[in-house]
Amino acid sequence: MIYYHFKDKQELYRAVLLDSFSALESIWEKEIFRQDVPVREKIRVYVDELIRFHLANEDLRRIIFREFNVCSENCRWMADKLFSKTFKRLAALLQEGGRRGEIRPCDPAFAVPAIVGMVTHIFMVHPVAEHISGKQLIITPSRLGAFVTDLFFDGLGITKSDNSAEKRKL
């Protein structure tokens, strides 16, 4: 019966992926993306929602990692069908931020994978990080989202106004 609806296993697999990843695409329906607010706030909302998606979809996360690791035909299909719209939207946000003087102009080909990669890589390696550090990593959208967004926009550098000993303790 299943082959009545799908010509082969790959078509079924891809249909499941399209349906499963619809939640990721729905991030862009949030009101903030239609408002005139700073780009940093929009990126923060995207990052928080990406974290929520990863927390709620452990099996999908594993599929993504596996497909991206082998970079097969499915990987390219996923890029075209599941991630290209988000890439373009994030790139447009970063370019808008550059035009508005909110952020330094940057190359979206590097910046977008950096934002997404920080989130996804933390999920991939957190068991190792917990083992090595001996510390449980509490991954929540607010905590990890703030860290990723701040790291992306501000880096870890200390500016002259940040020199106080109090700030260096953190």
Rosetta constraint file for C-alpha pairs under 8 A:
AtomPair CA 1 CA 5 HARMONIC 7.42 0.50
AtomPair CA 2 CA 6 HARMONIC 6.25 0.50
AtomPair CA 3 CA 7 HARMONIC 5.48 0.50
AtomPair CA 3 CA 8 HARMONIC 6.50 0.50
AtomPair CA 6 CA 11 HARMONIC 5.88 0.50
AtomPair CA 6 CA 12 HARMONIC 5.78 0.50
AtomPair CA 7 CA 11 HARMONIC 6.43 0.50
AtomPair CA 7 CA 12 HARMONIC 7.91 0.50
AtomPair CA 8 CA 12 HARMONIC 6.55 0.50
AtomPair CA 9 CA 13 HARMONIC 6.02 0.50
AtomPair CA 10 CA 14 HARMONIC 6.10 0.50
AtomPair CA 11 CA 15 HARMONIC 6.14 0.50
AtomPair CA 12 CA 16 HARMONIC 6.27 0.50
AtomPair CA 13 CA 17 HARMONIC 6.30 0.50
AtomPair CA 14 CA 18 HARMONIC 6.09 0.50
AtomPair CA 15 CA 19 HARMONIC 6.27 0.50
AtomPair CA 16 CA 20 HARMONIC 6.00 0.50
AtomPair CA 17 CA 21 HARMONIC 5.92 0.50
AtomPair CA 18 CA 22 HARMONIC 6.34 0.50
AtomPair CA 18 CA 81 HARMONIC 7.73 0.50
AtomPair CA 18 CA 82 HARMONIC 6.99 0.50
AtomPair CA 20 CA 60 HARMONIC 7.79 0.50
AtomPair CA 21 CA 25 HARMONIC 6.75 0.50
AtomPair CA 21 CA 82 HARMONIC 6.90 0.50
AtomPair CA 22 CA 26 HARMONIC 6.20 0.50
AtomPair CA 23 CA 27 HARMONIC 6.91 0.50
AtomPair CA 23 CA 53 HARMONIC 7.39 0.50
AtomPair CA 24 CA 50 HARMONIC 7.10 0.50
AtomPair CA 24 CA 53 HARMONIC 6.64 0.50
AtomPair CA 25 CA 82 HARMONIC 7.88 0.50
AtomPair CA 25 CA 86 HARMONIC 7.17 0.50
AtomPair CA 26 CA 30 HARMONIC 7.67 0.50
AtomPair CA 27 CA 46 HARMONIC 6.80 0.50
AtomPair CA 27 CA 49 HARMONIC 6.54 0.50
AtomPair CA 28 CA 33 HARMONIC 6.56 0.50
AtomPair CA 28 CA 46 HARMONIC 7.90 0.50
AtomPair CA 29 CA 33 HARMONIC 7.28 0.50
AtomPair CA 30 CA 34 HARMONIC 7.74 0.50
AtomPair CA 31 CA 35 HARMONIC 6.65 0.50
AtomPair CA 32 CA 36 HARMONIC 7.92 0.50
AtomPair CA 32 CA 37 HARMONIC 7.37 0.50
AtomPair CA 32 CA 42 HARMONIC 6.49 0.50
AtomPair CA 33 CA 42 HARMONIC 6.38 0.50
AtomPair CA 37 CA 41 HARMONIC 6.82 0.50
AtomPair CA 37 CA 42 HARMONIC 7.31 0.50
AtomPair CA 38 CA 42 HARMONIC 6.79 0.50
AtomPair CA 38 CA 97 HARMONIC 7.53 0.50
AtomPair CA 38 CA 102 HARMONIC 7.30 0.50
AtomPair CA 39 CA 43 HARMONIC 6.13 0.50
AtomPair CA 39 CA 93 HARMONIC 6.23 0.50
AtomPair CA 39 CA 94 HARMONIC 7.11 0.50
AtomPair CA 39 CA 96 HARMONIC 7.45 0.50
AtomPair CA 39 CA 97 HARMONIC 5.53 0.50
AtomPair CA 39 CA 102 HARMONIC 7.27 0.50
AtomPair CA 40 CA 44 HARMONIC 6.07 0.50
AtomPair CA 40 CA 97 HARMONIC 7.98 0.50
AtomPair CA 40 CA 149 HARMONIC 7.67 0.50
AtomPair CA 40 CA 153 HARMONIC 7.78 0.50
AtomPair CA 41 CA 45 HARMONIC 6.30 0.50
AtomPair CA 42 CA 46 HARMONIC 6.27 0.50
AtomPair CA 42 CA 93 HARMONIC 8.00 0.50
AtomPair CA 43 CA 47 HARMONIC 6.08 0.50
AtomPair CA 43 CA 90 HARMONIC 7.70 0.50
AtomPair CA 43 CA 93 HARMONIC 7.83 0.50
AtomPair CA 43 CA 149 HARMONIC 7.28 0.50
AtomPair CA 44 CA 48 HARMONIC 6.07 0.50
AtomPair CA 44 CA 145 HARMONIC 6.48 0.50
AtomPair CA 44 CA 146 HARMONIC 7.22 0.50
AtomPair CA 44 CA 149 HARMONIC 5.84 0.50
AtomPair CA 45 CA 49 HARMONIC 6.13 0.50
AtomPair CA 46 CA 50 HARMONIC 6.06 0.50
AtomPair CA 47 CA 51 HARMONIC 6.20 0.50
AtomPair CA 47 CA 115 HARMONIC 7.74 0.50
AtomPair CA 47 CA 116 HARMONIC 7.68 0.50
AtomPair CA 47 CA 119 HARMONIC 7.52 0.50
AtomPair CA 47 CA 141 HARMONIC 7.78 0.50
AtomPair CA 47 CA 145 HARMONIC 5.68 0.50
AtomPair CA 47 CA 148 HARMONIC 7.65 0.50
AtomPair CA 47 CA 149 HARMONIC 7.31 0.50
AtomPair CA 48 CA 52 HARMONIC 6.31 0.50
AtomPair CA 48 CA 141 HARMONIC 4.70 0.50
AtomPair CA 48 CA 142 HARMONIC 6.64 0.50
AtomPair CA 48 CA 144 HARMONIC 7.81 0.50
AtomPair CA 48 CA 145 HARMONIC 5.03 0.50
AtomPair CA 49 CA 53 HARMONIC 6.12 0.50
AtomPair CA 49 CA 141 HARMONIC 7.21 0.50
AtomPair CA 50 CA 54 HARMONIC 6.28 0.50
AtomPair CA 50 CA 119 HARMONIC 7.60 0.50
AtomPair CA 51 CA 55 HARMONIC 6.12 0.50
AtomPair CA 51 CA 119 HARMONIC 6.72 0.50
AtomPair CA 51 CA 140 HARMONIC 7.38 0.50
AtomPair CA 51 CA 141 HARMONIC 5.54 0.50
AtomPair CA 51 CA 144 HARMONIC 7.78 0.50
AtomPair CA 51 CA 145 HARMONIC 7.25 0.50
AtomPair CA 52 CA 56 HARMONIC 6.15 0.50
AtomPair CA 52 CA 140 HARMONIC 7.79 0.50
AtomPair CA 52 CA 141 HARMONIC 6.19 0.50
AtomPair CA 53 CA 57 HARMONIC 6.02 0.50
AtomPair CA 54 CA 58 HARMONIC 6.19 0.50
AtomPair CA 54 CA 60 HARMONIC 8.00 0.50
AtomPair CA 54 CA 61 HARMONIC 6.33 0.50
AtomPair CA 54 CA 120 HARMONIC 7.72 0.50
AtomPair CA 54 CA 123 HARMONIC 7.74 0.50
AtomPair CA 57 CA 61 HARMONIC 6.20 0.50
AtomPair CA 58 CA 62 HARMONIC 6.38 0.50
AtomPair CA 59 CA 63 HARMONIC 6.38 0.50
AtomPair CA 60 CA 64 HARMONIC 6.18 0.50
AtomPair CA 61 CA 65 HARMONIC 6.26 0.50
AtomPair CA 62 CA 66 HARMONIC 6.10 0.50
AtomPair CA 63 CA 67 HARMONIC 6.02 0.50
AtomPair CA 64 CA 68 HARMONIC 5.96 0.50
AtomPair CA 65 CA 69 HARMONIC 5.92 0.50
AtomPair CA 66 CA 70 HARMONIC 6.51 0.50
AtomPair CA 67 CA 71 HARMONIC 5.83 0.50
AtomPair CA 67 CA 72 HARMONIC 6.80 0.50
AtomPair CA 67 CA 74 HARMONIC 6.69 0.50
AtomPair CA 67 CA 75 HARMONIC 5.33 0.50
AtomPair CA 68 CA 72 HARMONIC 7.68 0.50
AtomPair CA 68 CA 75 HARMONIC 5.67 0.50
AtomPair CA 70 CA 75 HARMONIC 7.72 0.50
AtomPair CA 71 CA 75 HARMONIC 5.00 0.50
AtomPair CA 71 CA 76 HARMONIC 7.04 0.50
AtomPair CA 72 CA 76 HARMONIC 6.71 0.50
AtomPair CA 73 CA 77 HARMONIC 6.17 0.50
AtomPair CA 74 CA 78 HARMONIC 5.97 0.50
AtomPair CA 75 CA 79 HARMONIC 6.18 0.50
AtomPair CA 76 CA 80 HARMONIC 6.25 0.50
AtomPair CA 77 CA 81 HARMONIC 5.93 0.50
AtomPair CA 77 CA 82 HARMONIC 7.87 0.50
AtomPair CA 78 CA 82 HARMONIC 5.07 0.50
AtomPair CA 78 CA 83 HARMONIC 6.59 0.50
AtomPair CA 79 CA 83 HARMONIC 4.90 0.50
AtomPair CA 79 CA 84 HARMONIC 5.75 0.50
AtomPair CA 80 CA 84 HARMONIC 5.33 0.50
AtomPair CA 83 CA 87 HARMONIC 6.12 0.50
AtomPair CA 84 CA 88 HARMONIC 6.15 0.50
AtomPair CA 85 CA 89 HARMONIC 6.16 0.50
AtomPair CA 86 CA 90 HARMONIC 6.04 0.50
AtomPair CA 87 CA 91 HARMONIC 6.02 0.50
AtomPair CA 87 CA 112 HARMONIC 6.50 0.50
AtomPair CA 88 CA 92 HARMONIC 6.06 0.50
AtomPair CA 89 CA 93 HARMONIC 6.25 0.50
AtomPair CA 90 CA 94 HARMONIC 6.28 0.50
AtomPair CA 90 CA 108 HARMONIC 7.95 0.50
AtomPair CA 90 CA 112 HARMONIC 6.40 0.50
AtomPair CA 91 CA 95 HARMONIC 6.14 0.50
AtomPair CA 91 CA 108 HARMONIC 5.11 0.50
AtomPair CA 91 CA 109 HARMONIC 7.96 0.50
AtomPair CA 91 CA 111 HARMONIC 7.91 0.50
AtomPair CA 91 CA 112 HARMONIC 6.45 0.50
AtomPair CA 92 CA 96 HARMONIC 5.99 0.50
AtomPair CA 93 CA 97 HARMONIC 6.13 0.50
AtomPair CA 94 CA 98 HARMONIC 6.26 0.50
AtomPair CA 94 CA 103 HARMONIC 7.74 0.50
AtomPair CA 94 CA 105 HARMONIC 7.62 0.50
AtomPair CA 94 CA 106 HARMONIC 7.41 0.50
AtomPair CA 94 CA 108 HARMONIC 7.08 0.50
AtomPair CA 95 CA 99 HARMONIC 6.22 0.50
AtomPair CA 95 CA 105 HARMONIC 6.75 0.50
AtomPair CA 95 CA 106 HARMONIC 7.49 0.50
AtomPair CA 95 CA 108 HARMONIC 7.81 0.50
AtomPair CA 96 CA 100 HARMONIC 6.08 0.50
AtomPair CA 97 CA 101 HARMONIC 6.10 0.50
AtomPair CA 97 CA 102 HARMONIC 5.00 0.50
AtomPair CA 97 CA 103 HARMONIC 5.41 0.50
AtomPair CA 97 CA 104 HARMONIC 7.77 0.50
AtomPair CA 97 CA 105 HARMONIC 7.71 0.50
AtomPair CA 98 CA 102 HARMONIC 6.01 0.50
AtomPair CA 98 CA 103 HARMONIC 5.06 0.50
AtomPair CA 98 CA 104 HARMONIC 5.44 0.50
AtomPair CA 98 CA 105 HARMONIC 4.56 0.50
AtomPair CA 98 CA 106 HARMONIC 7.50 0.50
AtomPair CA 99 CA 105 HARMONIC 7.56 0.50
AtomPair CA 103 CA 153 HARMONIC 7.70 0.50
AtomPair CA 106 CA 111 HARMONIC 6.84 0.50
AtomPair CA 107 CA 111 HARMONIC 6.11 0.50
AtomPair CA 108 CA 112 HARMONIC 5.38 0.50
AtomPair CA 109 CA 113 HARMONIC 7.00 0.50
AtomPair CA 110 CA 114 HARMONIC 6.20 0.50
AtomPair CA 111 CA 115 HARMONIC 6.33 0.50
AtomPair CA 112 CA 116 HARMONIC 6.30 0.50
AtomPair CA 113 CA 117 HARMONIC 5.36 0.50
AtomPair CA 114 CA 118 HARMONIC 5.98 0.50
AtomPair CA 114 CA 152 HARMONIC 7.85 0.50
AtomPair CA 115 CA 119 HARMONIC 6.90 0.50
AtomPair CA 115 CA 148 HARMONIC 7.37 0.50
AtomPair CA 115 CA 149 HARMONIC 7.89 0.50
AtomPair CA 115 CA 152 HARMONIC 6.81 0.50
AtomPair CA 116 CA 120 HARMONIC 6.25 0.50
AtomPair CA 117 CA 121 HARMONIC 5.54 0.50
AtomPair CA 118 CA 122 HARMONIC 6.20 0.50
AtomPair CA 118 CA 148 HARMONIC 6.64 0.50
AtomPair CA 119 CA 123 HARMONIC 6.71 0.50
AtomPair CA 119 CA 144 HARMONIC 7.98 0.50
AtomPair CA 119 CA 148 HARMONIC 7.12 0.50
AtomPair CA 120 CA 124 HARMONIC 6.35 0.50
AtomPair CA 121 CA 125 HARMONIC 6.14 0.50
AtomPair CA 122 CA 126 HARMONIC 5.51 0.50
AtomPair CA 125 CA 129 HARMONIC 6.23 0.50
AtomPair CA 126 CA 130 HARMONIC 5.96 0.50
AtomPair CA 126 CA 137 HARMONIC 7.09 0.50
AtomPair CA 127 CA 131 HARMONIC 6.23 0.50
AtomPair CA 128 CA 132 HARMONIC 6.13 0.50
AtomPair CA 129 CA 133 HARMONIC 5.86 0.50
AtomPair CA 129 CA 134 HARMONIC 7.98 0.50
AtomPair CA 130 CA 134 HARMONIC 5.43 0.50
AtomPair CA 130 CA 135 HARMONIC 5.14 0.50
AtomPair CA 130 CA 136 HARMONIC 5.35 0.50
AtomPair CA 130 CA 137 HARMONIC 6.33 0.50
AtomPair CA 131 CA 135 HARMONIC 7.23 0.50
AtomPair CA 138 CA 143 HARMONIC 7.93 0.50
AtomPair CA 139 CA 143 HARMONIC 6.73 0.50
AtomPair CA 139 CA 144 HARMONIC 5.92 0.50
AtomPair CA 140 CA 144 HARMONIC 5.76 0.50
AtomPair CA 140 CA 145 HARMONIC 7.53 0.50
AtomPair CA 141 CA 145 HARMONIC 5.04 0.50
AtomPair CA 141 CA 146 HARMONIC 7.84 0.50
AtomPair CA 142 CA 146 HARMONIC 5.90 0.50
AtomPair CA 143 CA 147 HARMONIC 6.38 0.50
AtomPair CA 144 CA 148 HARMONIC 6.05 0.50
AtomPair CA 145 CA 149 HARMONIC 5.97 0.50
AtomPair CA 146 CA 150 HARMONIC 5.87 0.50
AtomPair CA 147 CA 151 HARMONIC 5.92 0.50
AtomPair CA 148 CA 152 HARMONIC 5.97 0.50
AtomPair CA 149 CA 153 HARMONIC 6.13 0.50
AtomPair CA 150 CA 154 HARMONIC 5.41 0.50
AtomPair CA 150 CA 155 HARMONIC 6.84 0.50
AtomPair CA 151 CA 155 HARMONIC 4.43 0.50
AtomPair CA 151 CA 156 HARMONIC 6.44 0.50
AtomPair CA 158 CA 162 HARMONIC 5.63 0.50
AtomPair CA 158 CA 163 HARMONIC 6.60 0.50
AtomPair CA 159 CA 163 HARMONIC 6.69 0.50
AtomPair CA 162 CA 167 HARMONIC 6.50 0.50
AtomPair CA 162 CA 168 HARMONIC 7.90 0.50
AtomPair CA 163 CA 167 HARMONIC 6.98 0.50
AtomPair CA 163 CA 168 HARMONIC 7.09 0.50
AtomPair CA 164 CA 168 HARMONIC 6.62 0.50
AtomPair CA 165 CA 169 HARMONIC 6.47 0.50
AtomPair CA 166 CA 170 HARMONIC 7.38 0.50
